[in-house]
Every structure is written in structure tokens, then in C-alpha cells.
């Protein structure tokens, strides 16, 4: 499938004449079209139709790389300014709907729903126009331009809320409010409202002069994180607004999901309706719709009301921020104790987590779309409790949870504020960890653990998951008789290998060796090298390796630390070193597939009633100029729980 995608993407890009740095958008559109084309493995059926259970609409498809004219919002232009901007069609909006376009003059990729297409002209045709000798500007009268206007197709309006999303690192408050929801995904957008009348046909201001590029200094375009997109993942077909949900075929299911959400908010007394106060900022909100696949292939429709927290002002609408996340070292330490001491290990999940927190600030919000109170449509919601999207919501939830835990007799750890311990007079004890809404409970007495569960269920809306089997994406396997416990990231490691196209690479069994002599001087220098490295997911790859490192793969800590030093300006040699580490993930059998599956084993082996520590200086590994590497390793029961790598500038003693 990878070969098919790349061959089609290459053909499409060359046909359109697009530059190489847009390969990610080309691959994205290629996968989108494959999902909507007949498939041999499916006996000629359409993958999207098989997946969604409804016919595919082809009416909005356009020729990839053709010239397009995107409407400019009234608020973003002056009276005599052009109503549209000339750009290139790159693809479809996916979850956001609309079209993806490339403004080649400003080198920006954005989304827009109001577009006129000229499918007879490609981007490569525009390049030929640039070769014309520049002339003095000559403004032509309006009645002389009709026959010179581009031959555009009828205006295509895709059902969605009007929005134009710009994929760039540049922040511009004039472009409107930024969306608070991140799917999933690695891009940042800034949004602008689009108010487009059918009577306004976008026209380009015609000037008979050579095309001129902007002379302003531009920031580098954000590196695309799209490496390999899995088929059928391009468009979930979920509504992006209340109006879209009501127009959807499953509108009855979406309506029921919204009613259930509103009942939860009312039961929680999240807000009270008041008249709009003077000189107070009122926050907007948005419905988020998701279809979740559950066991047995059952689809569950979920709706969640989210505040657009990006409109909050620091010092007025919020002050301190905090997210309750237990440290991975704490988890490993507790699991080591669980394995050796034979403790019970249970798991709980908090429902509607952030709705439990009490607000300290005075915050107002618009009434949710579709649920405005008749006769009080202009009234607003004065929030009494925190809500999803508010910047302080995680902190307010933690403060309430912390007060409750201290009230029922638990003590908070000074080393990790998300770890709680309670000791009983008979020698029993319970340890609880908190990772936002996931709780892990370890204890010596199951009855006392059940009592704690009842206390928590009476105070918060809880879901009892029973004995812990999975934690933060790690599979927990336990042998109580042998007093052993294993954490496995097999699924995560294999998924990452496929994501970065390393699953078929040749395996290695050693970390970075002396053949890698890495330095800053090896960073990209020429424009060609810089452009090539921008297509490499260097930072994303290191982030994936780091999560495996801190969870179950301590053996790659030093290697990951080395390659992470060059994230500012990586070069080809640095990228080869990163791929080497992935090949180590793909290594063969070692300690019962510990390397292959990303597995950490905790148990009674050589256990002593003490903890140990080691500090040492690295004597081998890749050579990095003018740096000394120090490592600190902490063991409990002869099993790794904590490791750090520190880098210090070398000093010569005279």
C-alpha cells in the first residue's frame, strides 16, 4: 500500500508542477482519493462506502493542483480590495470539511469553504507566466476585463461553519479566534470567520504586469507531521457544528447524545442563567461530536460541550495552571512494590472529570446552540463549575480531588503530588495514583480498597475497571505466584515502526556506537538540505522514542538524549542516527522479546529490602564534541525505576 500511495502521489505532484515541500499534502489527498475508489481486495467496492455504510458523494471533487480563488472575508479587506486570493487546490478539509489551498505568494496552506476553481489551469501553467518580461502597471477598465477573467467553475459550498484555517506558525490576532480542539493531530491553525453571500462572486483584480512576490520576511512553514496516513483514517464523517449534526443522517442519535450531555451538566449544576453583565467578556462554546467504536463493532455517538478557552485572559479569567499527571517513575516504583509484595492492583476512571472542579473566577459563556431557553435567548451562562476547554479546568479538578483525599485520611507525597498513601493501624496500606482521570489503586487489603471505591463513587462519578490490565497504553501482565509483573508497549512500538516506515528495516542489537560522530556542524546548511530536512519528521520521531524510553525502554535513554540535542537544525547524519534507534526497537529476541515488544519486567529477582543508586560517566557510545555524559540510575528490587542523563560542558583544570 505504501508503494501505491507514493507512486500516485509522485504522479499527481509532477502533473501539477508543485514544489517538493508539499509532498505531505499530496500524500494526504492521494489517500483521500484511494478511500473513494474501487478496491480489488473488496471486489470492486468503495472502501469509504464499506466503512461508513452510505454512498460516496463525488460532486465536490476537483483536479489536484488546479488554480483556485478563495473568498476573502469582508472584515479582512477594505472596500476596494480584491474579494478573493489566487491560490492552488491541494485537497480536502478532512474532519474540518472545506478545501485545502496553498497561497503560493505567501507560502501558506489554509482551509476555506467558499472557493471558485479553474480546473483548466494548473500551477505549472502559472509558472510559465512568470517568464514574461515585467511591464509597467496598467489598470484596465472593468468593461474590458470580462473576457480575460479565469474560466472558473460554479461556486462550490461545502456544508460547514464558515472558517478559513491557516497552517503556519505565525500568530495573527486579526485572523480571529483560534480553535481550542486539537484532533488528534499535530498542526496549529488560526481561524477567521467567513461571511460570504451568494451574490458576491470572487474576482481577482486584473493587472497586466509581471507577478510579484511579497518582500516581507516570512517564517519557515511548519514541518508536516504526515508521514504515512492509514487508509480510511482521512475522514471520520463526523459533524463539526450543531447545524451539521442536525442535517446529518444520524441527527436523531446526535440529538440524543447532546441531550445526555446537557443532563449531565444540569445534574452537576455547572452554570446558572443570568442577564448579560455590562463590560464582561462572554466566552463562546462549541459542540464536539465523535463516533466511538466499542467492543463488538458497536458505535457509540458522543457529544461534548466545550468552551472556547482561547478567549480567556490571564490574570482575569484564569491565574494558575496545573495538570494532575503522575510521574512515570512513581508508577514504576509502585508497580515494583506491587509485584514483590503481592499487592492488589485496581483501576478506576472518573467520568466527566473536569466538571467536578469549582471555579474561583467569574466567567460567562453563551448558551449552547440548540438549547437556548425560550424567552431568555439573550441571557448568558454564569459558570459555577469548570467545563471542558477552560484553561484552569484540570487544576480545579485536582484541587477538589486533593481536598477530598486529605479529608478521608490520605497523605500526599512530597515527591509526587499525584501519589497518595494511607496507612492503617493493623499494618495495611493503600497507595493511589492520579493521571488526570485515571486512578491506579494498590493495597494489601481488598476490602479496604472496595471501601475506598465507595467513598470515591459517592463523591465523584466513577467507573470501576476492576483489576488493572492496561495503563496509559501499556499492557500489564502479572504472574502472582512468581511475584512478577511486566509492562508491555508492543502495540505502541509496532505502530510507531509502521508510522515512520521502519517496520521492514534491518534490525540492530546495539545502541548508537562509535560510528556516529555527531556534532552541530552536521546540521543542514544549503537551501536544498534545509528543504529536505523539513520533510523529515525529526522532532516527531524523537517524541515517540522518548515516550517509549520513559515508559519501558531505559536502554535507549542515552541514545535518545544524544539525538535530541540537534532538534534545532538536524542534518542527514542526525536523521540516520534516529533511524538506527528505531532499528533497535525492531531488534530480535532479547530477554524474552523485551526489545521487540518494549517490555519492562518488575519482580522478586534478587530483591532486597533497600533501594540502590548508581552514578557513572559514559565511556563509550557516539562521540559528541565538548560534552560529558553522566547517568543516574535508581533501582528498587534490582529493577530500573528512574534514570536521568545529564550533559555538562567539559571544563579543563589548569
GIFENCOR-V981909 format. One record per helix or strand of 3 or more residues. SS is the DSSP state (a for helix, b for strand). FROM is the first residue (numbers start at 1). LEN is the number of residues. If there is no record, write none. Layout:
SS/FROM/LEN ; SS/FROM/LEN
//
This chain:
a/2/15 ; a/20/15 ; a/47/6 ; b/66/6 ; a/74/3 ; b/84/9 ; a/94/3 ; b/99/5 ; b/108/5 ; b/114/9 ; a/123/7 ; a/142/3 ; a/146/3 ; b/163/5 ; a/173/3 ; b/189/5 ; a/242/6 ; a/251/17 ; b/271/4 ; b/285/9 ; a/295/3 ; b/299/9 ; a/309/3 ; a/328/14 ; b/344/7 ; a/353/4 ; b/380/4 ; a/393/15 ; b/419/5 ; b/429/7 ; b/438/6 ; a/446/14 ; b/462/6 ; b/474/6 ; b/484/5 ; a/490/10 ; a/520/3 ; a/527/8 ; a/538/14 ; a/554/13 ; a/572/14 ; a/594/4 ; b/599/5 ; b/611/7 ; b/627/10 ; b/639/11
//
